[in-house]
Amino acid sequence: MTILRERMLADMQLRGLAPKTQEAYLRAIRQQLPAPPPTNAPEPKTPAPLWLPPCPRCGQPMVKGGRIWPRSRWPPLP
């Protein structure tokens, strides 16, 4: 039980409210709160790794400035 809920129950008992009234107040508060996040939520899907064409000379991916080089810009084969 949360600290806030415990304090609310203690205050209602001090004021002499009936148990059913206490339950009704707690239920009303619970309905106004947003739903808690699910505990068994599936893991977010990660994007598949980007396949980059290898350089014909060195085998490294053909990337320049964060962009993939088009095949027409590849260096010529030896």
N, C-alpha and C positions, 0 to 999 in steps of 0.2 A: 504494500500500500504506500502511496506517495505521501510525502510530508504534508503537502497542502490538503490532501484528502483527510489525513489524520486530524489536522487542526480543525478542519471544517466539522468533522464528526464530534470532536471534543467540544467545540463551540455550541453545536446544536444540542448536545447532551446537557451542557451547562444551562442552556435556556429552557430546558425541560420539554423539548419537542418529542413527539411520539416517534417510535421506531419506523412506522410506515411513512411518516412525514419526512424523516431523515432519508429514507430510501428514495422517496419521490424527488427530493431536492438533488440528491446525488445523480439520479437517473437523468434529471433535466440538465444538469451540468455536463454529464457525459455525452448527451445528444448534441450539445452545442459545440463540443470540441471536435477538431478534425480527426479522422481515423488514423490510427498509428500505422507506420509503414509496415508492409508485410515482412515477416521474419524469414520466410523461405522463398524470397524473390529469386528468380533465375539470374544467373550472372549475365551482364550485358554482353551482347555479341561484339566481338572485335572484328574489324574489317580484315579480310584475307590479305596476306602480304602481297604487295605489288610485284609482279614478275617483270623484271627489266631485262631486255635483250643484252647478251654479253658482247663485248667488243671482240671482233675477230682477231685482233692482234694480241691483246693481253687477257681477255676473258672477264674483265671488270664490267659492271653494268654501265650501259651507255646513258649517263646522266650528266647534264651540265646545267648548273644554276638551279637545281631542283626540278628540272624538266627532262623528260625522256627525249633523246635525240631521235628524229625520224630516220628510218633506214637510209634515205637518200643522202643524209649528212654523215653517215658512218665513214671512217677513214677507209681508203682502198686497201684491199688485201695485197700482201706482198707477192 
